[in-house]
Amino acid sequence: MTVEQELTEDTVELEYALAAAIRLHQTGQLDEAEALYRLILDQFPKCAEALHFFGLLLHQQGDSDAAIKSIEQALAEAPQYSDAYNNLGNIYNKLERFEQAADAYSKALDLNSDNAAAYSNFGIVLGHLSRFDEAVEAFSIAVTLKPENPEFYRNLGNVFKKQGDFAKSAAAYRQVLNLKPYNAENYENLCVVLYLQGNVDEAILLVKQWLEYDPENPLALHRLESYTGELSLPRASDEYICKTFDGFSDSFDMVLKGLEYKAPFLVADAVKDIHRKAENVLDILDAGCGTGLCGPLLKPYAGTISGVDLSGKMLEKAEKRGCYDGLTQSELTAFIQQHPRSYDVIVSADTLVYFGDLEPVCKAAVEALHPGGHFVFTVERNEKPIADGYTIHPHGRFSHTENYLRSVIKSAGLQLKTLDKVMLRYEAGEPVNGFLVVANSELHR
C-alpha cells in the first residue's frame, strides 16, 4: 500500500495543504512551513508524509531528537516508506551515529533497490565504520545505477584511497574529472593519490592544468610549490590552510587516530616536565589548535587556555571540547604579535610544519611570553644539508634541519632548552620523524 493510499478521507484538502507546506519548506520559509506542518498534523496526526517532512524540518532547525521521533512515527504509519528510511539514515549520519545510519540505509534499500543516492549514502557510513569492501560494493552499485553522477565516483575514489588502492582511486577520480571537468576538490583529490602512487610527474601536469582553470587557486599554487619548488614560498598561504583544514575538519580526529598521531602528547609532556607543580595557574596559548586535541592534555596546568587557528570549522570542533577560555580565528603569528607579555606557555603541535621560515613566529613568541615563559613546538625533521635550513615536500609540508632550528631560536632571542628527535606519526605505514623544541624567553627582560 502506498503512502497516498494510507491517507484518510480528506485527501484533497490534505494534499493541497501538504503541497503548500513542502513548497514553503523547499523555498526556505521554515517558520511558515513549520506552522502549516503542525496544522496538518493536528488534523491528520497519522499522515506519514507530513510526519516525514516535518522531521526533516526539525532537523534543519537543529532539533535532531525530535526529527528522529517524527520520522519514526512516519515509518510506523507507513513501513514501506523508503525515502523516510533514507532521510533517517542521513540524520543519524550527520550525528555520527553510523551503526544506526547504516541500518536505516539498509532498510531503505531493501524497500527500493533502485535508489542510487541511498546506496551512496550507505557507502559513506560503511566507510566510517571501516567496512571498506561493503562500501566499495555500495558505491559501485550507485555508479551502475547513475553512471553520470560524478559524486558517486568521488565517493568510490575516497574509499579506494582509504583501502590503499591508489590506482583504483585515481581511476575513479579521473572519471570525476571527465564528468565534471573543473572543480578544485576533484583536482586536489587526484593530485593526492597520484602523489601517494609516487606519480609526481603526472601530478605536476595535472596541477598545471588545474591552474589553467584557476590561476590563483591557493591549493593548486601550494601543490605546484610542493612538487616543483618553483614558487619559493616561505610558508603555506592562509587561503591554503583555510581551504585544506575546513575540508578536513569532520574527519580530522578520526584520520589522525589511525596515524597514531603523537604531537599533542609530546608537547603536553614537555609542559608537564617544565611545570611539574603547576596546577591550573598557567596562561597557555594553543597556537594552531585545530580541533583542540591539545586542550584536554593542557587543561590541568592552565589557569586560562586560549586557542587560535585559521580554520573556522576546526575551531567549531575545538569549541565542543569545552577546554578553552577563548578561541579565535586568525593567522597564528599575527595573533601572537597582538598579545605582548600574555602567556606563560605557547604550544604549537604539528602546525609549524606549514611554515618554512620560522623567524617571524619565533620573534613574535618572544614578545608574547611572560619573562621566563616557554615556547614548545614540533616540526618535521630533515637530516640533509639544505642551504635555507628548510624545504617543502610533495606532501605539502615543510621539514627543518637541526642547525636551522638552533640558529632561528637564537636569532629570535629565545634560549633553547631541549631539541629532541621524536616520531610524530605514521604516514603510508612509515614513521614521520620530527623535532620537539622547547625554548624559553629570558627571565629578566
C-alpha positions as CSV (number, residue, x, y, z in Angstrom):
1,M,0.0,0.0,0.0
2,T,1.4,3.4,-1.0
3,V,1.6,6.4,1.4
4,E,-1.2,8.1,-0.6
5,Q,-3.5,5.1,-0.2
6,E,-2.9,5.2,3.6
7,L,-4.2,8.8,3.9
8,T,-7.6,9.4,5.4
9,E,-10.8,10.5,3.7
10,D,-10.0,14.2,3.5
11,T,-7.4,13.5,0.8
12,V,-7.9,16.6,-1.5
13,E,-7.6,19.1,1.3
14,L,-4.7,17.3,2.8
15,E,-2.8,17.0,-0.4
16,Y,-3.3,20.7,-1.1
17,A,-2.1,21.7,2.4
18,L,0.9,19.3,2.3
19,A,2.0,20.5,-1.1
20,A,1.9,24.1,0.1
21,A,3.9,23.2,3.3
22,I,6.5,21.4,1.2
23,R,6.8,24.3,-1.2
24,L,7.4,26.7,1.7
25,H,9.9,24.3,3.1
26,Q,11.8,24.0,-0.1
27,T,12.0,27.7,-0.6
28,G,13.5,28.3,2.9
29,Q,10.4,29.7,4.6
30,L,10.9,27.4,7.5
31,D,8.7,29.2,10.1
32,E,5.8,29.3,7.7
33,A,6.3,25.7,6.7
34,E,6.5,24.6,10.4
35,A,3.2,26.3,11.2
36,L,1.5,24.6,8.3
37,Y,3.0,21.1,9.1
38,R,1.8,21.5,12.7
39,L,-1.7,22.5,11.4
40,I,-1.8,19.4,9.1
41,L,-0.6,17.1,11.9
42,D,-3.2,18.5,14.3
43,Q,-5.9,17.3,11.9
44,F,-4.1,14.3,10.4
45,P,-1.7,13.0,13.1
46,K,-1.1,9.8,11.2
47,C,-0.1,11.4,7.9
48,A,3.2,9.7,7.1
49,E,4.3,12.3,4.5
50,A,3.7,15.2,6.9
51,L,5.5,13.4,9.7
52,H,8.4,12.7,7.4
53,F,8.8,16.2,6.1
54,F,8.2,17.8,9.5
55,G,11.0,15.6,10.8
56,L,13.3,16.9,8.1
57,L,12.4,20.5,9.0
58,L,13.0,19.8,12.7
59,H,16.5,18.5,11.8
60,Q,17.2,21.6,9.8
61,Q,16.2,23.7,12.8
62,G,18.7,21.8,15.0
63,D,16.3,19.5,16.9
64,S,17.5,16.2,15.7
65,D,16.0,14.1,18.5
66,A,12.5,15.4,17.7
67,A,13.3,14.9,14.0
68,I,14.1,11.3,14.5
69,K,11.0,10.8,16.6
70,S,8.8,12.3,13.9
71,I,10.3,10.2,11.1
72,E,10.0,7.1,13.2
73,Q,6.3,7.9,13.6
74,A,6.0,8.3,9.8
75,L,7.6,4.8,9.4
76,A,5.2,3.3,12.0
77,E,2.3,4.6,9.8
78,A,3.9,3.6,6.5
79,P,6.5,0.8,7.0
80,Q,7.2,0.7,3.2
81,Y,8.4,4.4,3.1
82,S,11.9,4.0,1.6
83,D,12.6,7.8,1.4
84,A,11.9,8.2,5.1
85,Y,14.4,5.5,6.0
86,N,16.9,7.1,3.7
87,N,16.5,10.5,5.4
88,L,16.5,8.9,8.8
89,G,19.9,7.5,7.8
90,N,21.0,11.0,6.8
91,I,20.2,12.4,10.2
92,Y,22.0,9.6,12.0
93,N,25.0,10.0,9.7
94,K,25.1,13.8,10.5
95,L,25.0,12.9,14.2
96,E,27.9,10.4,13.6
97,R,25.7,7.5,14.8
98,F,27.0,5.4,12.0
99,E,25.6,2.0,13.0
100,Q,22.1,3.4,13.2
101,A,22.6,5.2,9.9
102,A,23.8,2.0,8.2
103,D,20.7,0.2,9.5
104,A,18.4,2.9,8.2
105,Y,20.0,2.9,4.7
106,S,19.9,-0.9,4.5
107,K,16.2,-0.8,5.2
108,A,15.7,1.9,2.6
109,L,17.5,-0.3,0.0
110,D,15.5,-3.4,0.9
111,L,12.4,-1.4,0.0
112,N,13.8,0.3,-3.1
113,S,16.9,-1.3,-4.7
114,D,17.0,1.3,-7.4
115,N,17.8,4.2,-5.1
116,A,21.3,5.3,-6.2
117,A,21.5,8.1,-3.6
118,A,20.7,5.6,-0.8
119,Y,23.5,3.3,-2.0
120,S,25.9,6.2,-2.0
121,N,24.8,7.3,1.5
122,F,25.1,3.7,2.7
123,G,28.6,3.5,1.3
124,I,29.7,6.7,3.1
125,V,28.7,5.3,6.6
126,L,30.2,1.9,5.8
127,G,33.4,3.7,5.1
128,H,33.1,5.5,8.5
129,L,32.7,2.0,10.1
130,S,35.8,0.7,8.2
131,R,33.6,-1.8,6.3
132,F,35.5,-0.8,3.2
133,D,34.7,-3.8,0.9
134,E,31.0,-3.3,1.6
135,A,31.4,0.4,0.9
136,V,33.0,-0.3,-2.5
137,E,30.1,-2.6,-3.3
138,A,27.6,0.1,-2.4
139,F,29.3,2.8,-4.4
140,S,29.8,0.5,-7.3
141,I,26.0,-0.2,-7.4
142,A,25.4,3.6,-7.2
143,V,27.7,4.2,-10.1
144,T,26.0,1.5,-12.2
145,L,22.5,2.9,-11.5
146,K,23.6,6.5,-12.3
147,P,26.9,6.5,-14.2
148,E,26.6,10.2,-15.0
149,N,26.8,11.2,-11.3
150,P,30.4,12.5,-10.5
151,E,29.7,12.4,-6.7
152,F,29.4,8.7,-6.7
153,Y,32.7,8.2,-8.5
154,R,34.3,10.6,-6.0
155,N,32.9,8.6,-3.1
156,L,34.3,5.4,-4.7
157,G,37.7,7.0,-5.1
158,N,37.6,8.1,-1.5
159,V,37.1,4.5,-0.2
160,F,39.7,3.1,-2.5
161,K,42.1,5.6,-1.1
162,K,41.2,4.5,2.4
163,Q,42.0,0.9,1.4
164,G,45.3,2.0,0.0
165,D,44.4,1.0,-3.6
166,F,45.7,4.3,-5.1
167,A,45.5,3.0,-8.7
168,K,41.7,2.4,-8.5
169,S,41.3,5.6,-6.5
170,A,43.0,7.6,-9.3
171,A,40.9,5.9,-11.9
172,A,37.7,6.8,-10.1
173,Y,38.9,10.4,-9.6
174,R,39.8,10.7,-13.3
175,Q,36.2,9.7,-14.1
176,V,35.0,12.5,-11.9
177,L,37.1,15.0,-13.9
178,N,35.7,13.5,-17.1
179,L,32.2,14.1,-15.9
180,K,32.8,17.5,-14.2
181,P,35.9,19.0,-15.7
182,Y,36.6,21.8,-13.3
183,N,36.2,21.6,-9.6
184,A,39.0,22.4,-7.2
185,E,38.3,19.5,-4.8
186,N,38.4,17.0,-7.7
187,Y,41.8,18.1,-8.8
188,E,43.1,18.1,-5.2
189,N,41.8,14.5,-4.7
190,L,43.5,13.2,-7.8
191,C,46.7,15.1,-7.0
192,V,46.9,13.4,-3.6
193,V,46.6,9.9,-4.9
194,L,49.0,10.5,-7.7
195,Y,51.5,11.6,-5.1
196,L,50.7,8.6,-3.0
197,Q,51.4,6.4,-6.0
198,G,54.7,8.1,-6.5
199,N,53.5,9.5,-9.8
200,V,54.7,13.1,-9.2
201,D,55.3,13.8,-12.9
202,E,51.6,13.3,-13.8
203,A,50.7,15.2,-10.6
204,I,52.7,18.2,-11.9
205,L,50.9,18.1,-15.3
206,L,47.6,17.9,-13.5
207,V,48.2,20.8,-11.2
208,K,49.3,22.9,-14.1
209,Q,46.1,22.1,-15.9
210,W,44.3,23.0,-12.7
211,L,46.0,26.4,-12.7
212,E,44.8,27.0,-16.3
213,Y,41.3,26.9,-15.0
214,D,42.0,28.8,-11.8
215,P,45.4,30.6,-11.8
216,E,45.1,32.0,-8.3
217,N,43.8,28.9,-6.5
218,P,45.8,28.6,-3.3
219,L,45.5,24.8,-3.2
220,A,46.9,24.5,-6.7
221,L,49.7,27.0,-6.1
222,H,50.7,25.2,-2.9
223,R,50.7,21.8,-4.8
224,L,52.9,23.3,-7.5
225,E,55.4,24.6,-5.0
226,S,55.5,21.3,-3.1
227,Y,56.0,19.3,-6.3
228,T,58.5,21.6,-8.0
229,G,59.8,24.3,-5.7
230,E,59.2,26.8,-8.5
231,L,57.5,29.4,-6.3
232,S,59.8,29.6,-3.3
233,L,57.0,30.1,-0.8
234,P,58.3,30.8,2.8
235,R,55.1,29.2,4.2
236,A,51.7,27.8,3.2
237,S,49.3,30.6,2.4
238,D,46.4,31.5,4.7
239,E,44.0,30.6,1.9
240,Y,45.6,27.1,1.6
241,I,45.4,26.4,5.3
242,C,41.7,27.6,5.5
243,K,40.6,25.6,2.5
244,T,42.5,22.4,3.4
245,F,41.5,22.3,7.1
246,D,37.9,23.4,6.7
247,G,37.5,20.5,4.3
248,F,39.4,18.2,6.7
249,S,37.6,19.1,9.9
250,D,34.9,16.4,10.0
251,S,37.4,13.6,9.6
252,F,40.5,15.1,11.2
253,D,40.4,13.4,14.6
254,M,39.5,10.0,13.1
255,V,42.3,10.2,10.5
256,L,44.9,11.2,13.0
257,K,43.9,8.5,15.4
258,G,44.6,6.0,12.6
259,L,48.0,7.5,12.1
260,E,49.0,7.2,15.8
261,Y,49.4,10.9,16.0
262,K,51.7,11.8,18.8
263,A,52.4,15.6,18.6
264,P,49.8,16.7,21.2
265,F,51.1,14.2,23.7
266,L,54.7,15.3,23.1
267,V,54.0,19.0,23.7
268,A,51.8,18.3,26.7
269,D,54.5,16.0,28.2
270,A,57.0,18.8,27.7
271,V,54.8,21.3,29.5
272,K,54.4,18.8,32.3
273,D,58.2,18.4,32.6
274,I,58.7,22.2,32.8
275,H,55.9,22.9,35.2
276,R,55.5,19.7,37.4
277,K,54.0,21.6,40.3
278,A,51.8,24.0,38.3
279,E,48.1,23.2,38.6
280,N,45.5,25.5,36.9
281,V,47.8,28.5,37.1
282,L,49.4,28.9,33.7
283,D,48.3,31.2,30.9
284,I,48.6,28.9,27.8
285,L,48.1,29.6,24.1
286,D,47.5,26.7,21.8
287,A,48.8,28.2,18.5
288,G,47.2,26.3,15.6
289,C,44.9,24.5,17.9
290,G,42.9,22.7,15.2
291,T,40.1,20.6,16.7
292,G,41.6,21.1,20.2
293,L,43.4,17.8,20.6
294,C,45.9,19.5,23.0
295,G,43.2,21.2,25.1
296,P,42.3,18.3,27.4
297,L,46.0,17.4,27.9
298,L,47.0,21.0,28.8
299,K,43.9,21.9,30.9
300,P,45.3,20.5,34.2
301,Y,48.1,23.1,34.0
302,A,46.0,26.1,32.7
303,G,44.6,29.0,34.6
304,T,43.5,30.1,31.2
305,I,43.9,28.4,27.9
306,S,43.3,30.1,24.6
307,G,43.3,28.7,21.1
308,V,43.9,30.3,17.7
309,D,43.5,28.7,14.2
310,L,42.8,29.9,10.7
311,S,40.2,27.2,10.1
312,G,36.7,28.2,11.4
313,K,35.4,24.7,11.0
314,M,38.3,23.3,13.1
315,L,37.5,25.8,15.8
316,E,33.9,24.6,15.9
317,K,35.2,21.2,16.8
318,A,37.6,22.7,19.4
319,E,34.7,24.6,21.0
320,K,32.9,21.3,21.6
321,R,35.7,20.0,23.8
322,G,34.9,22.7,26.4
323,C,38.6,23.2,27.3
324,Y,39.2,26.6,26.0
325,D,38.6,30.0,27.7
326,G,38.7,31.7,24.2
327,L,39.0,30.6,20.6
328,T,40.0,33.0,17.8
329,Q,40.1,32.6,14.1
330,S,43.3,34.2,13.0
331,E,46.7,33.6,11.5
332,L,48.8,32.5,14.4
333,T,51.8,34.8,14.0
334,A,49.6,37.9,13.7
335,F,47.6,36.8,16.7
336,I,50.7,36.2,18.8
337,Q,52.1,39.7,17.8
338,Q,48.9,41.3,19.1
339,H,49.3,39.8,22.6
340,P,52.6,41.0,24.2
341,R,53.5,39.6,27.6
342,S,50.4,37.5,27.8
343,Y,51.4,33.8,28.1
344,D,53.4,31.5,30.3
345,V,53.4,28.9,27.6
346,I,52.8,28.9,23.9
347,V,52.5,25.4,22.3
348,S,52.2,24.5,18.6
349,A,51.7,20.9,17.8
350,D,52.3,19.9,14.2
351,T,51.3,23.4,12.9
352,L,54.7,24.9,12.1
353,V,55.1,22.1,9.5
354,Y,53.3,24.5,7.2
355,F,55.9,27.2,7.8
356,G,59.3,27.2,6.2
357,D,60.7,30.4,7.6
358,L,60.2,30.2,11.4
359,E,61.9,33.5,12.3
360,P,58.7,35.7,12.4
361,V,56.7,33.3,14.6
362,C,59.7,32.8,17.0
363,K,60.2,36.6,17.3
364,A,56.5,37.0,18.0
365,A,56.6,34.3,20.7
366,V,59.5,36.1,22.5
367,E,57.4,39.2,22.8
368,A,54.2,37.4,23.7
369,L,55.7,35.3,26.6
370,H,56.0,36.4,30.2
371,P,59.6,36.6,31.3
372,G,60.9,33.0,31.6
373,G,57.9,31.7,29.6
374,H,58.2,28.8,27.2
375,F,57.6,28.1,23.5
376,V,57.0,24.4,22.8
377,F,56.5,23.2,19.3
378,T,57.0,20.3,16.8
379,V,58.3,20.3,13.3
380,E,59.3,17.6,10.8
381,R,62.9,16.6,10.7
382,N,65.3,16.9,7.8
383,E,68.7,15.2,8.2
384,K,70.1,16.5,4.9
385,P,72.2,19.7,4.5
386,I,69.9,22.4,3.0
387,A,71.0,25.9,2.2
388,D,67.9,27.6,3.7
389,G,67.6,25.1,6.5
390,Y,64.1,24.1,5.4
391,T,62.4,22.7,2.4
392,I,58.9,21.8,1.2
393,H,58.0,18.2,0.2
394,P,55.5,16.8,-2.3
395,H,53.1,16.0,0.6
396,G,52.8,19.8,1.1
397,R,54.6,20.2,4.5
398,F,58.0,21.7,5.3
399,S,60.8,20.0,7.2
400,H,63.7,21.7,9.1
401,T,67.3,20.9,9.9
402,E,68.7,20.9,13.4
403,N,71.2,23.6,12.6
404,Y,68.4,25.9,11.3
405,L,66.3,25.4,14.4
406,R,69.2,26.2,16.7
407,S,70.0,29.3,14.6
408,V,66.5,30.7,14.4
409,I,65.8,30.1,18.1
410,K,69.0,32.1,19.0
411,S,68.4,34.9,16.5
412,A,64.8,35.4,17.7
413,G,66.1,36.0,21.3
414,L,65.0,32.7,22.8
415,Q,67.1,30.3,24.8
416,L,67.0,26.7,23.6
417,K,66.3,24.3,26.4
418,T,65.8,21.0,24.6
419,L,65.8,19.8,20.9
420,D,64.7,16.2,20.9
421,K,64.4,13.9,17.9
422,V,60.9,12.3,18.0
423,M,58.4,10.3,15.9
424,L,55.3,12.4,15.2
425,R,53.0,9.9,13.5
426,Y,52.8,7.3,10.7
427,E,52.1,8.1,7.1
428,A,51.5,5.4,4.5
429,G,52.8,3.0,7.1
430,E,56.1,4.8,7.5
431,P,57.2,6.9,10.6
432,V,57.3,10.7,10.2
433,N,60.2,11.9,12.1
434,G,60.4,15.3,13.8
435,F,61.9,17.6,16.4
436,L,60.3,18.6,19.7
437,V,61.6,22.0,20.5
438,V,61.4,23.7,24.0
439,A,62.7,27.2,24.2
440,N,62.2,30.0,26.7
441,S,62.4,33.7,27.0
442,E,64.9,35.4,29.3
443,L,63.8,35.6,32.9
444,H,64.7,39.2,33.3
445,R,63.7,41.5,30.3
